[in-house]
Structure formats: structure tokens, C-alpha cells
Amino acid sequence: EFGEDEGNDADMAPRPPVVTVMGHVDHGKTKLLDALRNANVVAKEAGGITQSIGAYQVTTEVDDTERPITFIDTPGHEAFTAMRARGAQATDIAVLVVAADDGVMPQTVEALNHAQAAGVPIVVAVNKVDKPDADPSKARGQLTEYGLVPEEYGGDTMFVDVSAKSGTGLEQLLEAIVLTADASLDLRANPDQNAEGLAIEAHLDRGRGPVATVIVQRGTLRVGDTIVAGSAFGRVRALLDEFGDSIEEAPPSRPALVLGLTAVPGAGDNFMAVDDDRIARQIAEKREARERNAALAKRSGRRTLEDLMREVEKGETTELLLILKGDSSGSVEALEDSLSQIDVGDEVDLRVIDRGVGAITEANVNLATASNAVIVGYNVRAQGKATEMADREGVQIKYYSVIYQAIEEIEAALKGMLKPIYEEHQLGQAEIREIFRSSKIGNIAGCMVVGGTIRRNAKARLLRDGNVVADNLDLSSLRREKDDVSEVREGFECGLVLRNYGDIKIGDIVESFELREKPRD
Ligand code: GDP
């Protein structure tokens, strides 16, 4: 299952924080990222020049311990938000850059809203303190009003005065990041499992083919691993760090450039290492088909609440995102409150990504398009070109005038979204003793049932020397002597065919099993 560490507490090891730099335009985000990166080059004494691979790691010393920090090298909250809209969260900590001369500006507030909505702790870098008109206390006072209270005022947000230009305060900023991570996050991951993480950037390179920058979130990514990233897959041919140097492996939180993929994944796509090339191809192909279907559905202008539910049933999404518009702030609040009380367990996520008073606008439809959300209008209607645009983009707008009706319908939708849970039940095993070739139905396995029962129309897998060589097969034909039978018990011989699978050997074990739906409580 993607997104969860395997193993138990003892398998977890600390991992570095992953940081995004946000703030108002021209407040120095880019310059700060450059300054931190360059400071690191000096520290690495290799004289190497960092390449822009979209992320880099620096190391700082806190309490005599070397502490790495990963920075995502795309300033601003747009990339952060775009990834979140795809359900990915790469960032552990946000550095909010505020220019000491300007103070808090509109995008400062926007950035901090996004970080707070994502539950990401914030460290404030008060930048440009070298300027004559710098007033670092101004930002502190202003941000207090937004709930970011500086430690020195008795709050729990760390503010650090820096100058990206002269380099002052950079070490203190790194230290503040580490301390904030230690104080409010338990950043650990299992390094000893198949690697999983996020592709944060990818493009087609003329010489090298598809290249993707990934951040490993758990496990260790190694050269030679087979990975699936979105609908791309392939075997990792080389891993490069931010110095352009080859590395053999990338542990949790390490960014690396991956070469060897067959296609270019999207920014924000998950990647994972799998044990088998064939499985990688299958997953990638399935995803590609799914993306194609989604694109088709979108073009034909239909994506309804029901479609979303269907996607969830197929395991394609487990999120229902909503944008709420109402005729008064009271009604929007009431709607959101009631929605938050719907209990659907932890399998489906209901999230209100935006809310507001007034008509449904083109901006609302835009956000819904980008984030795959449904718009709920409570006693309001769409205005201007919003309806037309929603039709074109395949965004569903649901209108309600009674709150409980809205709640009932959305609750029912969410209940329908819950996937059935299947449990595997072993039926039996048969050993292949002979193989008959048939041009009509493929290879027939002459078997002895060595345990339990073999059942026709059940699922089957093939074991060789104790290893699974093929899984989730269908047992399409089962015979005893000359008769078609539905099952054969232990101690009897039978002939069977695995649908579309002929790669069997004498000595292989055919395991028969069933998937049974587990009742939900
Ligand atoms: P961004 O839009 O937030 O990425 O801002 P930039 O990093 O592009 O910086 C905007 C401008 O502010 C540029 O002209 C920088 O040279 C300047 N600048 C950035 N940091 C500092 C600083 O610490 N001190 C001074 N004096 N200027 C800075």
C-alpha cells in the first residue's frame, strides 16, 4: 500500500525535513534558496557547482550533530498547492520569507494560509535586514495577527533575521528549521523497504531521455530498481545528486535525479519501486489507460459526483473535494459544520478546499477543474460564463436550498465511495506432474492435489521453489479423467488450465484461492 511505512516502530529511522520556501514576490525567495545552496557548495569543499535538479540538501550542525535539510528549489506556494491538489504532500516545513522593509504583503498571507491549511509548521525568515530601512519588528507584529506569534513574544513560531544578500542569519535559519522539526514533527521513515516517494519535477532531456527529480519518502531507492512513477516506469539507470554526481542510493528525504524511465511522469506523481518489471509495466499501463479515460470523460464534459464515486470504487481516488458557495457566511459555515460531522471512517476523505459567499464564479470553476472538485451551491447560482465553463470542463455544480438534503446526498455519496474490503481465503494446492500442450486451450497442467481443494473459477497463483511467479490468475478449465468438474480434492489427480498463462513447469505448485468480501460494520 503506497503511503505507509512497512514494519514497526523499531524499523523507523529519523529522516531530514523537506522544506519549501514561500512568500510575497520580490521578498527574496529565489535569492535565499541560492544563498543556502551556495553555502552548501562551500561546505562540500568539492568545489562542485550545484545543478538545478529541483531540490537540494544542505547540512547544518545542531548540538554537535550533522543535520541534513532538503529544500525544494521552486520558490512560491503555487507548486506546493498544485501538488497538494493532486493529493501529494512533499513539504514538512514552510519557510515564510518576509522582506524586513515591506513587511506582510498579500501573497505573504496567501502563502501562510496554504501552509496552515496543509498543517505544515512555519519558520519565518525576515529577509533583507541589510537594507537601511529594514524594520524586522514590523513583520513580527503583523504576523502575530495571523497567528504566527514569535517565540520572543511568548509564541511558538521561530523568526530569524536574515540577509540573502550578505549571508547573515543563514546558519540560524537552518538551525531554526531543525529545531522546529524536532519540536513539532516526528520525521521518521523505514529506510529498509522498497522506495516510495514523489516526483517533483520531470522533463524530456535530449540526450538522456525522460529525467525526473524524485524525493524519497520511505525506503531506499537504488540504481537497478524498477520503479513506477505515475504512468511512467522503468529501471533506474543512474541516480544523480544536486552536484551532478552519481549516487548508488537515495535514502528517505533525499532528492535525486532519476534516469531510465520510459516516459515523463507528472509533477506530484507518486513513485514506487516494485519487485518485478512486469508488474511495473502493468501498473503504468493501467494508470495510463485511466488517465486517458479521465481525459476523455473531461473532454466530453461529464464528471459528476457519481463519476467521482465510481473512481473511488475502482480505487482511483479516495477523496471527495468540495467547493462551497452560499448566500451568507452563516449558511456556508452551517453547511461546512454539518459536512464535517459526517462519519465515513478514514478510507474516504471529504475536504472543503474553498468556500465563500455569493454566486459561483469562473474562478470557482477554475479551482474545481484544477483540483477535481465538485461545487456545491447553497441558495446561490452560477453567474456569467461559469455554467458554460463548468460544462466544458466537466465540473459538476450541485444546487441545494435545504441543508439536510445537501448533507444527506453527500453522505450517501461518500458511503457509496467506500470500497469493499476483500480477504483472501486459501482453498488448496496442486503440484504439476505433467504438461500437455494443446493448441486450442494452451498448456494443460496435469496435477496432483496435494492439499485442500482446487476449484474452477477461483483465483490461482503459480509458485516455483516457494516463490510466486504469477499471481491473480484464473483457473479456466478443470478436469478429472475426462469430465469437467468444479472442484478436485486432496489426493486426486486433475488437469487444469490457467487462463492466458502458459509458462508452467513440472514441479510448480498451483495455489487456488478466493477473494471474499469482508462485511463492513
Ligand atoms: P522572489 O521573487 O521572492 O524570488 O525574490 P528574489 O529572490 O528574486 O529577490 C527580489 C529582489 O530582492 C532581487 O533584486 C534581489 O537581489 C533582492 N534581494 C533578495 N534578498 C535580498 C537581501 O537580503 N538584501 C537585499 N538588499 N536585497 C535582496
Residues whose N, C-alpha, C, O or C-beta is under 5 A from the ligand:
A	BS01	GDP	H24 V25 D26 H27 G28 K29 T30 K31 L32 P75 N127 K128 V129 D130 K131 V162 S163 A164 K165
